Amino acid sequence: MSQARTKYSNTAKLLTVLPTIFVLVFVIAPVANIFGKTFRDISLSLLRSGTIHEIIWFTTWQALVSTVIALALAAPVAFCVANFRFYGQRLVTSLTGIPFILPSIVVGVAFLGVLPSTLHRTAFALILAHAYFNFGFAARMIGNRWLQIHPYLDDAARTLGASPSRLFSTITLPILQRSILNTSLIVFTLCFTSYGVVRMLGGPSRSTIETEIFFRAMQLGDVSGAMLLSVVQILIIGSLFVVSTRFGSRDSRRASAPTISRQRRIDSTAKRFVVGLASLGAIGFTTAPLLAILVRSLRTSAGFTLEGWRSVATSTDLWRGLSTSFVYALGTLAIAVLLAIFASTATVFDERTAAFISVLTSLPIVVSSVSIGLGVLVTFDTPPIDWRGSQLMLPLAHAMIALPLAVRMITPVLQSIPAPLRQASSVLGANTWQTWRNIDLPIVRRSLVSAAAISAAVSLGEFGASSFLVRQNNETLPILISRLLSRPGDILQTQAFALSMILVVFSVALIFLIDTFDDFTPTNRAASDA
């Protein structure tokens, strides 16, 4: 067995080479270049500006309020899904996951459609859109942890006379505390670094750090100021990530999924009312903005018309944007899934490699997409590595952004495979590749499909890095939508909403595909461990 462990350990080291090179070249090097140029030509006068103080303060407080509202909306859904079995439960789970899969620019467009024009470009619109974007994710995070609480704890408390409120405050809430805090930190980070939503709903008076970086670099030509703001943002996100990782790792060590599901059938009218109200409210909140996009794609000031969809179908530029986006998506999923397979397999082959891979593949989370785009722009801008105009640069940037998600979809499934299976295969004479092909691959195949789907979705909807790297002859769908909405004219507006609807359809198909193929729930993990 020691020879088998040595063989897997050596293979793990080889597998880390490719992901390390990619992250080093396309994440670490650009970020290091931003830090280097900023501290070499450091001028803190920008940070003393009252305008920048207002932008940082607005970015912070809107993220805090958005996080609180997202958690408040997520709590009823997490409670119902974790504690009850009811008709339409899978539909509720899938629908509430759609907003988080949607491209951020589509969420912004959706709230342009659903809110009256008097609320556009307001803090209220931004906060509501951010809460919409994140509440389904928060519900899944908290609900999955809630599912891991053994039902016997609840039964014992009720036997001892605990009321529902006392049971929740003394047993459930303390167990969920770390998960809630970890989820809050993640949601806050997502709201803090939001770009597409702010570009659509914020406007000049509601700028955040993320949009200010783009504005200074691409419109004012103040690249030094943009890099300084990027450094400030990276330091803030990095600090939050360290705290989030610390609490997340503690929570995962303490989590133990029960072999008996805590979900129960609804046995009273009051419970049925609560579950029905929470489910219908979540479905209504999820679908209303999506229906608004559909309606706006069919309506002009003169009434309902299909002219917007006809122009999308006949416009050469729009078709070029669609084909460009899908080509980039295919390139992204190929690169991201390949890197994720290497990284995930290295993690399970050697425990000492796991910590390094975890940090390595998490770096794109710490660096926002706008900072990645800015970093690539200022790093690969001079010969012999003038790659800014390369057609391959955008899929590579998209793959770096998708990599953390792909790794986290594949790794848990590989980790669930009992080690004795691999060891027995090695004893029977199989080499590492044969073991992976005959044992690991059949088990992980479904997660590979989910990882490929999520990577393609990231590419189709990515807006931050694309705003820096896209050229006029290879615009992607989000760039096209932004350009169309910035121009006057009813037909151009309906075209933008029609393109947004195409992305919505893809996202809806994606979330149902992931839910179909990704069966690795906490309960299934417990069963596999047993």
BADOZA-858579 format. One line per field, with one value per residue (C-alpha): x, y, z. Coordinates in pm, 1 decimal. Example, Ala and Ser with C-alpha at 12.3 -4.5 7.8 and 13.67 -1.06 7.14 Angstrom:
REM residues 2
u = [1230.0	1367.0]
v = [-450.0	-106.0]
w = [780.0	714.0]
This chain:
REM residues 530
u = [0.0	291.6	398.9	45.3	41.8	379.6	254.0	-58.9	146.1	384.3	90.4	-70.3	243.4	239.1	-130.4	-78.2	163.7	-92.0	-337.8	-44.2	93.1	-244.7	-326.5	28.1	19.8	-338.1	-418.9	-108.7	112.7	-151.4	-235.6	132.2	181.8	-103.8	50.4	398.4	299.5	77.5	345.3	616.7	419.0	223.4	12.9	-244.6	-403.0	-683.7	-776.2	-805.8	-1066.5	-1413.8	-1564.7	-1366.8	-1469.4	-1833.3	-1785.9	-1619.0	-1885.2	-2171.0	-2012.8	-1987.4	-2325.7	-2525.9	-2346.4	-2433.8	-2801.2	-2820.6	-2673.7	-2923.4	-3219.9	-3087.9	-3056.1	-3404.3	-3549.2	-3345.2	-3441.4	-3801.6	-3692.2	-3406.1	-3640.8	-3904.0	-3661.6	-3457.6	-3749.8	-4036.4	-4113.9	-4378.1	-4514.5	-4307.0	-4005.5	-3757.2	-3918.7	-3883.9	-3520.0	-3440.3	-3626.2	-3469.6	-3129.0	-3186.5	-3101.5	-2753.3	-2688.2	-2811.1	-2547.8	-2531.0	-2609.2	-2931.9	-3032.7	-2977.9	-3180.7	-3457.8	-3500.4	-3501.2	-3803.9	-3981.6	-3931.6	-4093.0	-3857.0	-3864.6	-3673.5	-3405.8	-3058.0	-3147.1	-2991.5	-3320.3	-3299.6	-2938.9	-3010.3	-3320.9	-3136.2	-2842.5	-3080.7	-3254.5	-2923.8	-2802.2	-3105.0	-3125.6	-2756.4	-2793.4	-3097.5	-2900.3	-2596.7	-2796.5	-3048.9	-2773.7	-2622.4	-2968.0	-3018.9	-2706.9	-2861.6	-2966.9	-3346.2	-3294.7	-3171.4	-3508.0	-3698.0	-3502.1	-3566.0	-3939.3	-3951.8	-3798.2	-4070.3	-3889.3	-4115.7	-4042.5	-3889.7	-3670.4	-3563.9	-3458.8	-3273.5	-3089.3	-3016.8	-3075.5	-2940.3	-2610.4	-2544.4	-2631.4	-2439.7	-2112.9	-2290.7	-2494.7	-2183.9	-1989.8	-2279.9	-2311.6	-1944.0	-1972.2	-2289.4	-2137.1	-1830.5	-2049.2	-2247.7	-1929.4	-1771.8	-2090.1	-2033.7	-2304.7	-2594.0	-2435.0	-2357.7	-2725.1	-2898.0	-2644.8	-2558.4	-2304.4	-2451.3	-2447.3	-2095.9	-1913.9	-1543.9	-1586.2	-1752.2	-1515.7	-1217.8	-1364.3	-1463.1	-1116.7	-926.2	-1138.9	-1307.7	-1085.2	-759.2	-649.5	-499.7	-290.9	-601.8	-786.7	-500.0	-489.9	-863.2	-812.2	-542.3	-775.4	-1053.1	-827.5	-701.9	-1059.1	-1181.0	-871.2	-935.4	-1297.7	-1193.7	-952.3	-1226.7	-1480.3	-1240.8	-1165.5	-1530.9	-1616.1	-1344.5	-1452.2	-1811.6	-1721.8	-1517.7	-1810.1	-2072.4	-2186.0	-2473.0	-2727.9	-2815.0	-3179.8	-3335.1	-3480.3	-3737.6	-4089.6	-4426.6	-4646.6	-4892.1	-5087.7	-5274.1	-5049.0	-4733.8	-4896.4	-4982.2	-4626.4	-4465.8	-4711.2	-4664.6	-4283.5	-4278.7	-4517.5	-4338.6	-3999.5	-4136.1	-4306.5	-3997.8	-3782.5	-4005.8	-4144.3	-3821.2	-3777.4	-4131.2	-4062.0	-3771.0	-3999.2	-4269.6	-4021.5	-3877.1	-4225.1	-4332.1	-4250.0	-4414.8	-4656.5	-4765.9	-4675.6	-4466.2	-4227.0	-4005.3	-3731.4	-3709.4	-3723.1	-3433.8	-3234.3	-3299.4	-3197.2	-2914.8	-2568.0	-2403.3	-2631.3	-2580.4	-2206.3	-2234.1	-2432.7	-2188.1	-1887.7	-2032.8	-2101.2	-1757.1	-1598.0	-1822.9	-1704.9	-1342.5	-1403.1	-1565.8	-1288.8	-1013.7	-1191.5	-1304.1	-961.2	-791.1	-1057.7	-1007.5	-633.5	-673.3	-950.3	-773.3	-449.4	-643.8	-780.5	-459.6	-245.7	-373.4	-61.9	-148.4	-506.6	-430.3	-216.2	-479.9	-754.0	-566.9	-455.9	-802.8	-955.6	-738.1	-975.4	-1244.5	-1027.0	-958.2	-1273.9	-1337.8	-1282.8	-942.7	-855.4	-948.9	-749.9	-453.8	-449.0	-484.2	-178.8	31.9	5.1	21.0	376.4	571.1	665.8	357.2	103.7	-196.4	-468.7	-615.5	-577.2	-898.9	-781.5	-739.7	-1109.9	-1179.1	-867.2	-987.7	-1336.3	-1185.4	-996.5	-1321.2	-1507.4	-1228.1	-1320.7	-1679.9	-1577.7	-1329.5	-1589.0	-1836.5	-1592.0	-1381.5	-1655.9	-1756.6	-1397.5	-1351.2	-1656.7	-1492.2	-1360.1	-979.3	-976.4	-1122.8	-818.3	-582.7	-740.4	-708.8	-339.9	-279.0	-439.5	-180.9	-364.3	-159.3	-282.8	-446.8	-628.7	-750.6	-882.4	-1046.8	-1219.8	-1307.9	-1304.7	-1435.6	-1763.0	-1848.0	-1748.5	-1893.0	-2217.7	-2031.4	-1815.7	-2133.0	-2243.3	-1897.1	-1899.0	-2245.4	-2156.4	-1833.5	-2022.2	-2274.0	-1995.8	-1848.8	-2181.4	-2269.7	-1926.8	-1923.7	-1643.3	-1328.6	-1500.2	-1553.0	-1173.7	-1079.1	-1356.1	-1290.3	-1551.7	-1537.2	-1582.8	-1843.8	-2010.4	-2378.5	-2339.7	-2138.1	-2401.5	-2682.6	-2503.4	-2436.9	-2798.8	-2943.1	-2715.2	-2872.8	-3215.2	-3486.1	-3761.3	-3636.5	-3283.8	-3428.3	-3641.6	-3336.4	-3146.6	-3430.4	-3458.9	-3087.8	-3129.7	-3416.5	-3189.0	-2946.0	-3234.8	-3348.4	-2996.2	-2965.5	-3297.8	-3190.9	-2858.2	-2998.0	-3229.9	-2940.7	-2722.9	-3001.8	-3054.9	-2689.5	-2566.3	-2709.9	-2433.9	-2648.3	-2557.4	-2799.9	-2647.5	-2301.5	-2409.7	-2546.8	-2224.9	-2017.2	-2235.3]
v = [0.0	239.3	203.1	288.7	599.0	705.8	655.6	864.9	1131.1	1161.1	1178.9	1451.3	1664.4	1630.1	1715.3	2042.4	2175.2	2283.0	2458.2	2628.1	2762.9	2896.9	3066.2	3202.5	3354.2	3480.3	3567.8	3604.0	3779.6	4042.4	4110.7	4130.3	4373.2	4590.2	4594.6	4657.9	4949.3	5096.5	5094.7	5203.3	5513.4	5541.3	5849.9	5837.0	6170.2	5982.0	5800.9	6137.6	6250.5	6307.9	6147.0	5826.2	5823.4	5844.5	5562.1	5335.0	5414.2	5355.0	5028.3	4910.2	5005.7	4889.3	4552.0	4525.7	4607.8	4377.1	4092.7	4136.5	4141.4	3840.4	3638.4	3743.8	3624.4	3302.2	3197.4	3081.1	2884.3	2717.0	2630.1	2468.5	2275.4	2146.2	2035.7	1926.3	1708.3	1868.7	1866.6	2085.0	2093.9	2023.9	2296.8	2548.9	2453.0	2482.0	2809.1	2982.6	2881.8	3059.2	3417.0	3315.0	3148.7	3449.7	3685.9	3991.7	4221.4	4025.5	4078.1	4450.2	4443.6	4246.4	4514.1	4783.8	4597.5	4519.9	4851.5	5181.8	5428.7	5652.8	5384.4	5330.4	5456.9	5441.4	5264.3	5080.2	4924.8	4815.2	4662.2	4478.1	4340.8	4224.1	4056.4	3886.5	3768.0	3613.1	3490.7	3152.5	3088.1	3178.0	2949.3	2655.3	2716.9	2745.3	2477.8	2223.2	2281.6	2260.8	1922.2	1797.9	1852.3	1510.9	1490.9	1305.1	1631.0	1790.9	1486.3	1483.6	1853.9	1816.6	1517.4	1736.2	1996.4	2253.2	2483.6	2540.4	2882.1	2744.4	2448.2	2688.6	2929.7	2667.8	2391.9	2488.8	2845.0	2765.6	2485.0	2708.8	3007.8	2944.7	2859.1	3178.9	3385.9	3217.9	3269.1	3632.2	3697.1	3539.6	3731.1	4055.6	3997.2	3933.6	4252.5	4447.4	4343.7	4358.2	4511.1	4427.4	4515.7	4849.7	4931.7	4878.3	5025.4	5252.9	5528.0	5805.7	5892.9	5533.0	5424.3	5151.1	5066.2	4811.1	5048.0	5330.9	5112.7	5065.7	5432.1	5560.1	5310.1	5307.8	5648.8	5889.4	5721.1	5728.1	5378.5	5457.0	5559.4	5249.8	5026.0	5194.0	5130.9	4773.6	4722.1	4855.9	4625.3	4318.0	4379.5	4409.0	4099.5	3904.0	3984.8	3876.7	3558.5	3463.9	3511.6	3323.5	3032.7	3010.7	2989.7	2765.9	2513.9	2501.3	2448.7	2169.8	1988.0	1993.2	1902.4	1543.4	1448.4	1215.5	886.3	962.5	1256.6	1529.2	1616.3	1523.6	1522.2	1821.0	1710.4	2024.7	2308.9	2571.7	2408.1	2364.4	2735.1	2838.6	2612.2	2719.5	3089.3	3061.7	2855.8	3079.2	3391.4	3255.3	3147.2	3483.0	3680.6	3466.5	3469.8	3827.9	3992.9	3719.2	3770.5	4145.1	4080.9	3876.4	4143.6	4425.7	4225.7	4228.7	4584.4	4931.2	5265.0	5189.7	4856.2	4489.6	4383.4	4111.8	4364.5	4336.0	3959.1	3990.8	4236.3	4000.3	3717.9	3923.8	4140.5	4027.2	4205.1	4040.5	3696.6	3757.0	3843.5	3526.4	3304.2	3476.7	3424.9	3056.2	2997.1	3163.5	2953.2	2632.2	2738.9	2836.6	2508.6	2306.9	2496.4	2525.7	2161.3	2030.9	2242.8	2146.8	1774.0	1809.4	2017.1	1801.6	1473.2	1605.8	1698.8	1349.2	1171.2	1348.1	1517.0	1733.8	1878.7	1956.0	2275.0	2414.8	2338.1	2488.3	2817.3	2815.5	2766.1	3018.3	3308.1	3401.6	3451.9	3698.0	3895.6	4036.8	3995.1	4367.1	4348.3	4042.9	4235.1	4540.1	4323.1	4146.3	4482.4	4637.0	4318.2	4177.3	4507.6	4518.1	4293.8	4013.4	3928.3	4173.3	3944.3	4202.3	4159.8	3783.4	3588.6	3334.3	3587.5	3618.3	3242.2	3217.1	3501.2	3347.0	3006.6	3157.0	3305.1	2972.7	2753.4	2783.3	2680.5	2386.5	2259.4	2278.7	2077.3	1797.3	1765.6	1650.2	1366.2	1247.0	1269.6	1047.3	753.5	508.8	494.2	109.1	100.5	278.3	74.4	-254.3	-142.3	-66.2	-404.3	-573.1	-405.6	-101.0	212.2	552.6	639.2	304.8	348.1	695.6	590.5	279.1	391.0	769.1	875.0	674.5	816.0	1175.8	1194.9	1359.7	1627.6	1693.7	1773.6	2014.2	2176.4	2219.9	2375.2	2621.0	2716.4	2787.1	2997.6	3200.0	3272.2	3366.9	3608.0	3743.6	4122.3	4259.2	4126.9	4137.6	4513.4	4553.2	4282.5	4269.8	4441.7	4588.9	4300.1	4029.4	4166.4	3919.1	3915.2	4116.4	4384.2	4396.6	4428.9	4712.3	4894.5	4859.8	4985.6	5289.9	5406.8	5566.8	5396.0	5147.9	4880.0	4890.6	4854.9	4555.3	4399.6	4429.1	4265.0	3990.2	3910.1	3910.1	3665.2	3432.1	3432.0	3370.7	3064.1	2927.4	2990.3	2818.2	2517.6	2518.5	2513.2	2222.4	2041.5	2086.4	1975.2	1667.5	1567.7	1685.7	1436.3	1479.8	1614.8	1584.0	1293.3	1111.0	1170.0	1012.9	712.8	670.5	696.6	436.0]
w = [0.0	64.8	-300.0	-411.0	-189.2	-328.1	-683.6	-621.1	-443.1	-737.7	-978.4	-766.3	-793.0	-1172.3	-1189.9	-1003.5	-1266.8	-1530.1	-1290.8	-1116.8	-1444.6	-1556.4	-1225.4	-1200.4	-1550.1	-1567.9	-1204.5	-987.7	-1245.2	-1341.5	-975.8	-882.0	-1170.0	-1040.4	-690.8	-828.6	-1049.5	-778.0	-507.3	-749.7	-849.6	-526.3	-474.0	-199.5	-292.5	-468.3	-145.2	30.1	-220.6	-83.6	-393.7	-337.5	30.4	-77.3	-329.7	-73.4	187.0	-58.6	-176.3	184.4	323.1	20.7	42.7	413.1	359.7	56.1	262.7	544.0	303.9	107.7	430.2	542.6	210.5	221.3	574.7	504.5	196.5	384.6	673.0	448.5	227.4	522.4	739.6	512.3	212.9	-2.8	-355.6	-587.0	-354.8	-634.4	-845.7	-562.6	-510.9	-881.0	-938.4	-638.5	-773.1	-1104.2	-991.9	-878.4	-1214.8	-1411.6	-1552.4	-1330.9	-1623.1	-1686.2	-1322.5	-1373.9	-1695.6	-1520.3	-1256.0	-1522.5	-1654.2	-1328.6	-1144.1	-1241.8	-1407.5	-1099.5	-907.1	-1171.5	-1073.3	-703.6	-407.1	-355.0	-702.9	-644.0	-304.9	-423.2	-727.5	-512.2	-267.5	-561.2	-704.2	-376.9	-180.7	-358.1	-300.1	68.9	99.3	-42.4	177.3	499.0	398.1	325.9	669.9	828.5	662.4	844.0	1189.2	1316.2	1365.7	1694.9	1849.7	1772.6	1899.4	2225.0	2283.3	2221.4	2457.2	2727.6	2673.8	2458.6	2258.8	1887.0	1958.6	2239.9	2023.6	1748.5	1978.4	2186.9	1933.2	1570.2	1570.1	1748.9	1499.0	1203.5	1338.7	1156.3	831.4	851.2	918.3	639.1	396.1	505.5	432.0	87.0	-1.0	127.6	-91.8	-396.8	-334.6	-259.4	-593.4	-802.0	-1144.2	-1397.5	-1165.8	-1074.8	-1439.4	-1527.1	-1220.9	-1054.2	-1296.1	-1226.9	-886.3	-757.6	-844.1	-651.1	-632.5	-911.2	-1158.6	-1059.5	-1155.5	-1503.3	-1535.4	-1443.6	-1656.6	-1971.5	-1980.3	-1785.0	-1882.6	-1516.9	-1510.3	-1198.8	-1006.6	-1126.5	-1012.3	-669.9	-622.5	-742.3	-476.6	-206.4	-324.2	-343.6	12.1	142.9	-42.7	60.9	427.5	397.8	218.1	496.1	756.3	541.4	483.9	854.2	952.0	656.5	740.4	1104.1	1001.9	757.5	1021.7	1262.0	1001.3	992.9	768.3	932.0	766.7	851.6	671.0	892.9	625.3	739.2	570.6	647.0	917.3	1001.9	832.8	991.8	855.6	516.4	513.2	609.0	349.7	80.6	156.3	158.5	-161.3	-353.8	-231.0	-341.1	-680.7	-734.2	-634.4	-864.6	-1172.2	-1170.8	-1296.6	-1559.3	-1688.1	-1697.2	-1935.7	-2163.2	-2161.8	-2231.8	-2523.9	-2679.3	-2603.6	-2729.3	-2655.7	-2942.9	-2797.6	-2823.9	-3120.9	-3236.4	-3412.6	-3150.1	-3190.8	-3573.0	-3569.1	-3345.5	-3590.4	-3894.9	-3760.8	-3866.8	-3573.0	-3317.7	-3469.6	-3463.5	-3093.6	-3025.1	-3211.6	-3051.3	-2703.9	-2762.1	-2913.0	-2610.4	-2384.7	-2547.5	-2508.6	-2147.1	-2046.2	-2215.3	-2032.3	-1696.6	-1678.6	-1778.9	-1511.1	-1256.8	-1326.2	-1273.1	-956.7	-803.4	-876.7	-727.2	-413.8	-355.7	-456.7	-195.9	120.3	140.3	-199.7	-98.1	97.2	-184.0	-447.9	-232.7	-198.3	-562.5	-708.7	-466.8	-584.1	-870.9	-603.2	-412.5	-731.4	-888.8	-1259.3	-1317.9	-1147.6	-1359.0	-1672.9	-1563.3	-1466.9	-1804.0	-1979.6	-1809.6	-1798.6	-2150.5	-2335.4	-2468.4	-2709.1	-2704.9	-2499.2	-2637.3	-2588.7	-2529.0	-2876.8	-2885.5	-2943.0	-2684.8	-2403.5	-2323.0	-2284.0	-2067.0	-1843.2	-1828.1	-1743.2	-1449.6	-1316.5	-1363.8	-1222.9	-849.6	-923.6	-1142.1	-882.2	-605.5	-811.0	-893.8	-577.3	-332.2	-565.2	-602.9	-226.1	-173.2	-354.0	-91.0	-93.9	-77.5	-430.9	-571.3	-355.7	-471.6	-832.8	-777.6	-612.7	-915.6	-1139.3	-1274.5	-1325.7	-1211.5	-1544.1	-1561.6	-1203.4	-1276.1	-1603.0	-1465.2	-1111.8	-1077.4	-1419.2	-1418.3	-1074.6	-1145.7	-1499.1	-1390.3	-1197.7	-1502.9	-1696.9	-1421.7	-1409.0	-1787.2	-1775.4	-1499.2	-1678.4	-2000.5	-1807.9	-1646.7	-1989.0	-2150.1	-1871.3	-1774.1	-1797.5	-1577.5	-1745.1	-2085.1	-2051.1	-2056.9	-2306.6	-2568.2	-2899.7	-3133.2	-3378.7	-3112.5	-2871.9	-2637.1	-2540.9	-2216.1	-2399.0	-2675.1	-2418.7	-2241.5	-2570.0	-2688.4	-2359.1	-2366.4	-2694.3	-2740.6	-2942.1	-2864.8	-3105.2	-2963.4	-2613.7	-2711.4	-2879.3	-2551.1	-2360.2	-2624.9	-2592.8	-2214.2	-2251.1	-2448.6	-2156.9	-1915.1	-2111.8	-2108.4	-1733.4	-1659.2	-1865.2	-1684.0	-1330.3	-1413.1	-1581.8	-1274.0	-1041.7	-1261.1	-1280.3	-941.4	-695.4	-440.4	-159.2	209.5	245.5	-50.2	93.6	421.0	236.1	39.0	356.3	524.6]
